[in-house]
Amino acid sequence: MSVERVDKQWKTKGLSGYSTAAIFGTLGHYGITVDEAGFKALAAGQYPLQIAGDWKRSWKGTGPFLPFPYAAADELMRRFFPDRVTPAHLAEKIVMLLGRASDVLHGKQADLEANFAELEPLIASLPAPGETRTLFTSELVSFLDRFATAFEQLPSGLQRAGHAALASRAATLQESLFPDRKGVVTALLEAEAGARDAGIDKLRGLVASGEGRSIFTRYWALDALSQLDADDALKAHGLSLFDDAAKENRWPLADSVIHLMARLLERSATLKADAAFTNEVVSRFEEAHRRVGHHGH
């Protein structure tokens, strides 16, 4: 008896129109022996990228079937766990929101209500912060790489375009999706909306070291202060954040921090004239460069 399999057109058609038996049959044909029970066991504690990564070690597919393992893992998870959103599925919904929002930002008539209404419960269903959530987020970010800047700038863009309610909703969406940015995006919006001092004060509180405060939250607060050209706050907190990141051996993060401080010096003649502060920035910049190398800044 012949085994049902997916044909070569799957890349253009997607897998939703193929039977589950065909997906398993194709996996088996190219070296992955797994059935429904086996897949459910794998998916109990993993997301598609991890599952596909393990499958890749034995994968014999080439040409149009080279990328099949991830697509299969994602499609099977959607079928067997319909209430459990996958990173690829969530990324699709975010990109759809960004597309519709682009119309709004360019003055066209577009209703974002349906997009937000679809995304908000999906994000609310994600695992609580922890190892599983980190795995989900890492996979999601890989899909959103090309759209990261547009997504990060969405709340501010909507606010500048006169859509304050949508901007607030987009900020809440970001903070729910990325818990390390909790409070940061809304404080940035507050500062940009006219309550500059109040917003900056909140960001000062978030960038300062404190019990239970993530060093990543502190970085995002510093980044927001940089966007606001809040030079005094940057000078007060940037170098200590760099030092704390270095103590934790988080050199890529420390490198990002010191590049923000270097840009501060570039735009502030007053600070550039402060020889002691300039030397502090330069010495840390050189140390970060030694640790992680130059990457285009």
N, C-alpha and C positions, 0 to 999 in steps of 0.2 A: 504494500500500500504506500502510495507516494505521500510525502510529508508536505503540508501546506507551507508556502513561504511567501515572503514579500518580494515584489518585483523591483526592477531597477528604477522605476519612476517614483519610488517612495520619497526621494529627496524633494521633488517638486510638489508632490501631492500631500506630503505629510503622512503620518501613521494612523490618523484617526479613522480612516476608512478601511483599514485592514483588520482582520480578525486577530484575536489574542493568540490563537493557534498558529497563525502565520508568523507572528512576531517571535514566539518561542521557537518555531521551526527554523526561522532564519538565524536566530542565535545559535541553535544547535548545529546548523549546517556549517557555521564558521567558527565552531570550537567552544561554545559556551553551553554546557548542559545545565539547564535550570527549568523548573516547572513553577506552577502557581504557588505552591506551598513554599518552595525554595526561595522564590522571589520575595514573598511576603516576609519570610524570616530575615532576608537581607535588608529589606526596607524598614524593618522595625526600628532600627537605630541609625539608618544612613539615608542620605539623599542621593539623587541620581548621579551626581558627579563622582561621588565616592564609589558607588556600585560600578559605574562604567569604567572607572580607573582600575578596579580589580579585574574586570572582564578584559580590559585591553591587553593584559599580560598574556592571555591565551587567544586573542582575536586573530583570525586569519583572513578577514575580509579586506578587500582592496577596492580601489576605484570608488564607485558610488556607495559601497558598503563600508568604507573606512570609518566614517563617523557614526555608523549605525548604533553602537553600544549605548551612547548617551541618549539618543533619540528613543531607543527602545526602553531604557530604564525610566525615562521621564514619562513616556506614554503608559507604561505598565503601572507606574505609581499613580497616575491620574485615574486609571481604571479601577485599580484595587483599593485605593484610598481616596475616593472622590472628595472627602471633606478635608483632606490634607493638601494644602496648596504646595506646589513645587516651586523652586526658585525660578525656573524657566517660565512657568505660568504667571507668576507674580511680575516678573520682568516684562512680559508681554503687556500686562495691564498697565504698568507704569509707562511704558513707551507709548501706548495708546493715549494715556492722559497727556503726555508731553506733546504728542501730535496735535491733539485738540486744543491744548493750551497755547500752542504756537499760533494758531488761528486767532485766539483771543488777544494775544500780545501784539499781533499785527493788525488789530482793529476790525477783525472779521467777526461775524455773528457765530458764536459757538456756545453750546451749553455743556459745562463741565460737571453738572450735577450727577449724571449717570456714571461718569468715570469715577468720581469720588465715592459715590454710593457703592460701587462695585469693589473698589480698593480697600475701603476702610474696614469692612468685616474680615477681609482676607488677612490684613495685617494684624487685626485683633486676634486672629486664630493662631498666630505664630507661637512657637515655644517661648517660654519665659527666658530672659537672659541667662546664659550659661553655655555649656559646651555645644549642645545641640543647636541652639540659636546661632552661635558663632559659625558653625558649619553651614547652616542655611544662608547666613548673611554673606559669607565668603563666596559661596556659589552664585548668589544673586548678583553680587558686585561684579563678578566676571562677565555676566551678561549685560550689565548696565555700563560697562566701561566707556563705550562711545557716547553714552548719554549722561554721564556723571555730572558734567558741568551744567547742562541744561536742567537737570533735576535739582541740583544744589541751588541754582539761581532762580528757580520757579517762584518761591514765595516772594522774594524781593521784586521780581519782574511783574508779578500780578499786582503787587501793591503799587508800584510806580505807574501801572496802567490804570489805576483807579478801581481795582477790584479787591478792596480790603478784606471782605469776608472770605473770598476764595484764597487770598494770600494766607490768612490765618489758618484756613483749613489745610492748605499745602504745608504750612509749617508744622502743624500738629501731625500730619501724615509722616513727615520726615523724622520728627522726634520719636514717633511710635515705632517706626521701622528701624531706626538707629538709636538705641537707648543712650549711647554715649553723647548724643547731641541734645539730650533732654534739657529744655530751658534755653539753649543757645539760640536756636533759630527764632523763637518767639521774642527773645530779648533783642536780637538784631532787627527784627521787624519793628519792634517798639521804638528803637532808636531812629530807624529810618523814617518812621511815620511822624516824627516831630518831637517825641519825648526822648530826645537824645541822651540827656543826663541820666534819666531813669534807666534806659536800656543799657548804657555803659556801666552804670553801677551794678546792675545784675550780672553783666559779663565779668566785671572785676571780681565779683563773688565767686563766679564759676571757674575763673582761671587760677584763683588762689589755691594753694594746697589746703586740703582739709580731709578729715577722716571720712572714708567711704567714697570720696570723689575720685572718679576715674581720671587717670592721667590723659586719656583721650578726650574726655569732656573738657579738661583744661586746655588741651590743644585747640579744640574747635572753638572755644571761647576766645582764645588768643587770635585765631584766624578771623573771627568776627570783629574783634577790636581792630585788626589790621584793615579790614574792609571799611571800617568807620573812620580810619585815620585817627584813632584815639591814641595819639603818640605818648601821652603821659602814662596811660595804663599799660601800654606795650613796654615802655621802659621800666615800669615798676615790677612787671611780672615775667617778662620774656626770658631773661637770663636765668632766673630761678627755675623756671619750667624746663629749660634746656638742661640744667644741672640735675634736676630730678629724673628726667628721661635718661640721662647718661648713667646715673646711679643704678637705674634698672636695666642698663645695657640695651636700651631701646634706641639704638643709634639712628635708624631711619626716621623715627619720630623726632629725635633731637635735631637731626639735619633739617627737617621741615621747619622746626621752630626757629633755628638760627637763620634760615633763609628769609623768614618773615622779619627778623630783626635786621638783617642786612638791607632789606628793602626799606625799612624804617630809616636807616642811616642815609640811604640814597635820596629820600624825599625830604629829609629834615636837615637843613643847613645848621640849625642850632645844635642838634645832637651830634652832627658830624664834627662840629667845632669842639665838642666835649671829648678831649683826648683820652681821658680815663675810660669813659663809656665805650668809645670807639675801639680801644684796645681790647676791652672785655669781649666785644662782639667778634672782632677779628680773630682773637685767639681761639674762641669756641668754633668759629667758622672753619678755621684750619684743622682743628681737631676732628670735627665732623667729616671734613673732606678726607682726612686720613682714614677714618673708620669705614666710610661707605662709598667714597669715591665721588667724582663729579658727575652729575646727571642732568646737565643741560640748563641749570639755573644761571 
